[in-house]
Amino acid sequence: MNLSAATLSSAGVIQFSNQSAFESQGTILQTSNFDDLTTGTSLAVPYFRGGVTYTNVDYTIDGPGAYGGVLDSVQQSLFNARLSDITGSIDVSPATYSMFGFQTGYVTVDPIPVENVTLTTNLGVYPISGFVVPRAGTSLSFVGFATTTPGEYFTGFDISTTPSTPTAPNAPVMTDIELGNVTPVPEPAALALFAIGLFTIVGRQLRKQPASC
């Protein structure tokens, strides 16, 4: 795994802020967004799209100019109308995913929050707190995560913002979700066996060549 432009968020999970670096870790198998939905559309929960089942309440599509431009987003995005967390489960059948990324930002009245993600895998729970994202009405930024343990895959997530109070609410938005799998790095023993096999094949080919006069 190429760890340039990555941060060790927690033992077993790497965080990426650069989308190209994230995508270079493996193969993206599923992508989804909410561009086909009208701003203000309410979604019945649980709501399934692109390998993710969104499981909190009162999901609404946010967009440009929504809510008088106070709680808007530059792109059609998923938003909890109760100014609360976005939670979801990630498919584990017929495929599992060791890469999970998305575009995100915050909507707020005041103050400016930071974003937090709690990731659940088949092997554990990883709380990742306090990373900075832009106000969704101005821009969105990418955040991605990849597991580092062979056989570990994502099963769910919770995205929140802090601080948030009844008098100064804020909440996250998300869109452009990507699910994929990290390209396995060959073990040294496997590389050694490959080299031995390659040299054996080359040696046989050389022995088959007729001697030159």
Secondary structure, 3 states (H helix, E strand, C coil): CCCCCEEEEECCEEEECCHHHHHCCEEEEEEECCCCCCCCCEECCCEEECCEEECCCCEEEECCCHHHHCCCCCCCEEEECCCCCEEEEECCCCCCCCEEEEEEEEEECCCCCEEEEEEEECCCEEEEEEECCCECCCCCEEEEEEECCCCCCEEEEEEEEECCECCECEEEEEEEEEEEEECCCCCHHHHHHHHHHHHHHHHHHHHHCCCCC
